[in-house]
Amino acid sequence: MKIQILGPLSAEVNGGSIVPSAGKPRQLLSLLALYPGRVMPVPTLMEELWSTEPPASALTTLQTYILQLRRKLGTAMGPASPAGAKDVLATRHGGYLLQIDEDCVDVHQYEKLVREGQTAFEAGDNDVSAARFRAALGLWSGAPLVDVRVGPVLEIEVMRLQESRLVTVERRIDADLRLGRHAELIAELADMTARHPHHEGLHSQAMVALYRSGRQASALEVYRRLRMRLIDELGVEPSPQLQRMHQAVLSVDPQLDVLAGPRNTSTFDLFAA
């Protein structure tokens, strides 16, 4: 089985799709796939499907959805399969679970690569770190579950994954900056700062990339625009470490040219107290 969450929902067995067309069974499959090998309690599944107002027939309807998923599974697995659909989508006391290996789901492949990238990052192995983060991000094909109408439980999962993706992008850029790829990053960082106009970490990376590319004035302009947005829209000044980075750009501080710095420090924290 191969399931993709990081983009449109996809689930295949032996090359055949088992994704239901109806909305609530798609939610059900998505939630079970996010936690392979773990029992998802019936109350959690019902909360996802009907929030705080489940109908009187909710339990029966949930069981019907499980049967529909098992039929699709059974058809895709074929009669020669050593395991039946009930073994893969199993009933347990108080809930249901999808008995598949974590590596069958792209989310878990992604999170494994991110952990490997972070370990390499903290060890100062920037080539491996950048490669692992890049491979992790390469598993994404769009917003998570972009074609699934999510309920309250999946909504939290989607938000978590989106935040994780942004952090992974930031860490990958950190590793690339350590490798001296500042000029290659300028266009990407221009796009990222436009998409995340209040994100100080991305702006600090843009400032460093521009400065190291001989564009001191552009680096200062990035700071000026961010500061004005923070003051006008949120009523706050940039953080102390970003203010110190601004001063470093103004004074042509040699620390800005140190590619690695402390091994476990992000670009944003180069001038942390």
N, C-alpha and C positions, 0 to 999 in steps of 0.2 A: 504494500500500500504506500502511496505517496500523497501527502496532503500539503497544500500551500495555503497559508494564512496571510502572508506578507504581500498583499495585493488582492486581486479577485480570488474568491474561494475556489479551490480546485481539490478534488479528491479522486484518485484513480486506483483501481485494482486491476492488475493484468491489462493495463492500457484502457480500461473502460471506466467512464465517469460514474461515480455513485452520488454525485451532488444532487439533492432534490431540487425541484423547481419551485415548490411552495416556500414561503418565507420562514415560517416557524421551524419546520424540519431543518432548514439551512442553519438557523440559529443553534439548534440542538447539536447538529454535527460539528459546528464550529467550536462550541464550548467543550464538547467531549474531546475534540482533537487538540485543544490547547493543553489538556491534562491527560496525555496517554498513560495508561497503566494506573490511573487513580480513579477511585470511585467518586463520581459527581453525585451528591445527594439530591434526592427528588425535590426538596424545597428550593435548592439553588437553581435547578433546571426550571422549576415553575416560576421562580422570580424572574429569570431571564425572559421567559416566554410571555408572562402576563403581568410582570411588575407586582404591584401590591394588590391587584384586583383579579385574582384567578377566578374563572367561572366555576360553577358547581361541578362541571364535567371535566375539570382540568386534569385530574389523575388519569381518567380513561383516555382523554385526548392525548396526553403524553405517551401513554402506552401504545396508542395507535401510531404515533410518530416513530416510536422505536421499532415497531413492526415494519413500517414502511422502509426505514433505513436498513433493516435486516434483509428485507426482500431485495433491495438494490445490491447489498453486499453479496448475498447468496448468488444472485444472477451473475455478478462480475467475477466471483470466485470460481464458479462452475462446479459441477458435480464431482469432479476428480480431486477437489481440494481436501487435504487431510483434516482441516479444521472447518467447522461450520460457522455460519453467520452468528449463531448464538455464542460461539466461543470468542469471536472477535468483538462483537458488541454484546457484552455480557451483563447479566442482571446480578446484582449483589444486594445484600441486605441494606435497604434504605436508598439504593441508587443504581446507577449504571456506569460502566466504564468501557473505554475503547482499549482493547488489549493489543497494542501495537508497540513497536520499539520507538523510542523518542526520536531517533534519527529519521523516521518516516515523515516527520513534520518539520517544515522549514523553519518554524520559530525556534525549535530546539537546536537545529543546526546553526542558526544565526547566533543564539546565545552561547553555544559552545565556542564558536569562532571569536566572539567578543571576549570571552574569558581568556582565551589563548592570546589574543591581541593585547589585553590589559596586562597579563603576566609578562609578556615580552616588553611592553612599554615600561613597566616598573623596573625591569632588569636592564634597560638601556639598549635592548636589541631592536633598533628602530626599523630595520628592513623587515624583520619578521612581523613586528607590530603593525606596520603600515599594510603589509600584505594580508594579514589576518583580518584587520578591520575592513579592508577593501573587499575581501571575499565575503565577509558577513553582509556588507551593504549590497553586494551584488545579488544577494538572494531576494531583494525587494523588487517588486514589479509595480508598486503603487501603494496607496494608503492601505493599511491592513483591513481585510474584510470589506473592501470598498463596495462590493455588490451585495452585502448582507445588511438587512435592517436590524441593527443591534438593539438589545434591551439593556437594562441597567447593569447586568453583570459583564456582558461583553463590552459595553461602553468603557468601563474601567480598564479592561484588558487592552482595548484599542488605544486609549490614552497612554497607558504604560508603554506600549510598544512604540508609539510615535515619539515619546520622550526619550526612550532608549535609542531610537534611531538617530535623533539629533545629537545626543551625547556621543554616540559612536562616530558620527561624522566629525565632531569636534576633536575627538581623540585621534582620529586618522589624520586630520589636518595637523595636529600637534606633532605626530610622528613624521609627517612629510616635511614640516618646517625644520625639525631636527636633522633631516637628511639634506637640507639645503635646497629644497624644491620651491622656494618662495615665489619665484617668478611664475611658475606653473600654476600656483594657487590663486593668483590675483583675480582672475575672472570668476572662478568658483566662489570665492569669498565675497565678491561684489554681489553675486546672486543670493548667497546665503544671508548676508546682512540686509538685503532688501526684503527677503522673506521673513526675517526675524529682526525687526528694526530696534528692539530693545535688548537684544542679547549681547551682553558685554563681552562674553568669551569670544564670540565670532568676530566682534569688532576689534578686540585686542589682536586676534590673529591677522586680521586685514591690515592693521597698523604695522605689525611686525613684517608681514610679507612685502608691503609697499616700501617700508623703510629700507629693508635689505635689498630691494630692487633699485635703490637710488631715487626713490620718490618720496622724500621727506615731506614735501608740501602736501601730497595726497594723503599721507598717513595722518597729518595734522587735521586735514579736512574731514577725514572719517571720524575723528574724535569730536570735532566741532559740531558736525551734524548730529551725532549721537547725543551729545550733551544738550543741544537745543531741544531734541525730541523728548529726552527724559525730563527736562525742566518744564516744557510746554504741556506735555501730555500727562506726566505723573507727578510733577512738582518735586523732583529729587535731582540731586547731583550724581554724576558717575561715582562708582565705588572708589575708595582710596587707592587700591592697586592700579586701577585704570588711570586715575589722575597722576599717579607716579610714573606710569608708562608714558603718558602725555609729556610730562616734564623730561623724561629720558629722551624722547624724540626731539624735543626742543633743544636739549643740551648735547645731543649726539653722544649719548652714553654708550661706552664700549660694550656694556652688558647686552645691548640689543643685538649685537653681532655674534654672541655666543650661541651656537646652534643647539647644543645639548642642554647646558645648565644642569641643575640638580636632576638626577635621573627620573625621579618620580614627580616632577613639577610640570604642570601644564603651562602653555604660553600665557594664559591669563594670570597665572600666579608668579610670573617672572619677577614682578616687583611687589609681591605680597610682603607684608610687614614680618 
